[in-house]
């Protein structure tokens, strides 16, 4: 299971271990960490949620994350090429695997298109926070809600959504194009020259700014109630199966295992690098980012006297605006917060678009600039047309396609490839070879967990 020499020689790649790790952290740190994780911590009771979440992070990082990195690196290709090599090695039929590999690529593109809409919202709110437009709204919830309503118009169908756009009344078109264009420029500069350099700047900045926000929020009167809640443990709650299901769903999607982004980033990683160490660092820093978001948002809401009763877009673009505007130094706090969110959004968007961009390069021999431009135009057109159905669009992708892609990648790596080649792929560059636990963990724990994510997502209406 190895890529042809000619392909490897032409292939761009990460220039350093930390460049790769930061890029992977950037792909994992996204809206799930910032608007989903704090609400889960609040809803299910602090440590009552954090304990099962931590357990699942360890399990998934030690199996799925390592597996997807190793699969992409060993194949030197994205999902289509990697899956094709897996089935070819096992059955001699490459096209079967390539056909299956289309699923996670489609999932990545579909999720990227929906995410493009959200990144447009973020760019607009970052501008408004820096210009003072958000702060000028004060604590008038009608005005704050009206601003977001104008940014993200809600419609009931794709036809109505497109009609809204073409009538000229959609409030996000320009910002969406700006956000997508900024991401595409970074991607067009290549893996080392664009994606790696951008993440080396944005990820450290994100963590630094979040820590600064956390320190400031700590000084606010009333914030202690938020910390007390975060560290509350309810033994009875740990017996609630729903807590474990949602904790698993949060860990699964937060770590960005979907058979696409981690596979393609792994394909750019040198065989001299230690995948085990990289996966551990990605899991640690992704979880740290989620915790930092919780330590900023929950105490801030407590200080503002607000109940954290709404997640999703409403939390970030409505309720937190009200909280920031009502606290001392709220204009500066709001601006820093949205800059953090902007960094998280752009780095995630880049990762999501990378799989389809790389597919055009691998399957059709397109130059990177041309493939980035083609995917960018497609993403722009479709994302502008689906603005009014963004939530159901993202639900369908996260509930069905992403866990299916992760399960397929797990099956390919842990079941189809074979034990000897799987261990060879993982141990390349490892300072200490993986233990005997790895294959059984992947086969009998991780792959079934991916299936559970799919079933639970369908049953509960989305857990990611």
Secondary structure as GFF3:
##gff-version 3
##sequence-region A 1 464
A	DSSP	alpha_helix	5	10	.	.	.	ID=ss1
A	DSSP	alpha_helix	17	28	.	.	.	ID=ss2
A	DSSP	alpha_helix	31	31	.	.	.	ID=ss3
A	DSSP	pi_helix	32	36	.	.	.	ID=ss4
A	DSSP	alpha_helix	37	43	.	.	.	ID=ss5
A	DSSP	alpha_helix	47	60	.	.	.	ID=ss6
A	DSSP	pi_helix	61	65	.	.	.	ID=ss7
A	DSSP	alpha_helix	66	75	.	.	.	ID=ss8
A	DSSP	alpha_helix	79	91	.	.	.	ID=ss9
A	DSSP	alpha_helix	94	131	.	.	.	ID=ss10
A	DSSP	three_ten_helix	135	137	.	.	.	ID=ss11
A	DSSP	alpha_helix	141	151	.	.	.	ID=ss12
A	DSSP	alpha_helix	158	166	.	.	.	ID=ss13
A	DSSP	alpha_helix	173	188	.	.	.	ID=ss14
A	DSSP	pi_helix	191	196	.	.	.	ID=ss15
A	DSSP	alpha_helix	197	218	.	.	.	ID=ss16
A	DSSP	alpha_helix	224	230	.	.	.	ID=ss17
A	DSSP	three_ten_helix	237	239	.	.	.	ID=ss18
A	DSSP	alpha_helix	241	254	.	.	.	ID=ss19
A	DSSP	alpha_helix	261	267	.	.	.	ID=ss20
A	DSSP	alpha_helix	275	303	.	.	.	ID=ss21
A	DSSP	alpha_helix	312	314	.	.	.	ID=ss22
A	DSSP	pi_helix	315	319	.	.	.	ID=ss23
A	DSSP	alpha_helix	320	325	.	.	.	ID=ss24
A	DSSP	alpha_helix	330	364	.	.	.	ID=ss25
A	DSSP	alpha_helix	368	385	.	.	.	ID=ss26
A	DSSP	three_ten_helix	387	389	.	.	.	ID=ss27
A	DSSP	alpha_helix	390	396	.	.	.	ID=ss28
A	DSSP	pi_helix	397	402	.	.	.	ID=ss29
A	DSSP	alpha_helix	403	411	.	.	.	ID=ss30
A	DSSP	pi_helix	412	416	.	.	.	ID=ss31
A	DSSP	alpha_helix	419	427	.	.	.	ID=ss32
A	DSSP	alpha_helix	437	441	.	.	.	ID=ss33
A	DSSP	pi_helix	442	446	.	.	.	ID=ss34
A	DSSP	alpha_helix	447	460	.	.	.	ID=ss35
###
